[in-house]
Amino acid sequence: MKNDQDKTLRIAWWVLAVAVFSLTTAVRIRLLGIPLERDEGEYAYAGQLLLQGIPPYKLAYSMKFPGTYVAYAITMFLFGQTISAIHLGLLLVNSATSALIFFIGKRLAEFYRWNCAPRPVMRFFPSVHQCSGSPGMQLILSCCPCSVAHSCC
């Protein structure tokens, strides 16, 4: 009986995840042609420079890491240098990243299931208050992955 409930719950979570992903994708596909916002324009420009063989930070200065520029350069190389192509590539990169994070979280779910159970009790010990800047933040950061990953497994 419990296994049937667990299986039904797992299927329900997968259906919900697919529905949310599909809705998000449909909305973003509908908005492919909107103009690039400020940061997207910066990333696209740096990506164009990379495609021209100019190394990062030679002509475009930023405090951001070059990984985003490389992702935009690859996107523009594969799909073209149009606004719709850039947004489509961003959609694919974000989808791949979300899937990767989901599956990593699912894989770590068993660890977090057992690891975060004693966290609420630990919050009340003085040693927790002395060792970290914010024990409440420690509680939130350690238990949030548990609840998300537990729901999806």
Secondary structure, DSSP 8 states (H G I E B T S, - for coil): -HHHHHHHHHHHHHHHHHHHHHHHHHHHHHTTTS---HHHHHHHHHHHHHHTT--TTSSS--SS-THHHHHHHHHHHHH-SSHHHHHHHHHHHHHHHHHHHHHHHHHHHHHHHHHSTTHHHHTTSHHHHHHSS-HHHHHHHHHHHHHHHHHH-
